[in-house]
Amino acid sequence: MSLTNSCDQEPLKDSADDFLTRKLNRERHGVGQKSIKRAVEKYGGNIEQQYDKETCLYR
């Protein structure tokens, strides 16, 4: 599975090395990334997240 998002600034990461949302209502945002991570782990997959400063994309 491949996921690519764009953002103007390098995303912040939490202690688990997951990207954090910058949206104000954090209870309602950032759920998509968590859902993807759970599904990938459930089926024995692997997640690698990185941010490319040149293209302003994180994958």
Residue, then its C-alpha position, 0 to 999 in steps of 0.5 A: m500500500s502506498l499513501t502520499n500526502s502534501c503539506d506546506q511544512e514538515p510534519l511534526k512526529d510523536s514519540a511513536d514516530d507517527f506524523l501529527t495533525r496540525k488541524l485545530n480539532r485534533e479529536r476529529h483529525g488524524v484518524g485516517q493515518k491511525s486507521i491505515k496503520r492498524a490495517v497494515e499491522k493487522y495484515g502483517g504489513n510494514i509502514e515507513q513514513q518520510y517527508d521530502k522537503e523538495t516536493c513537500l510530500y510525505r509518504 
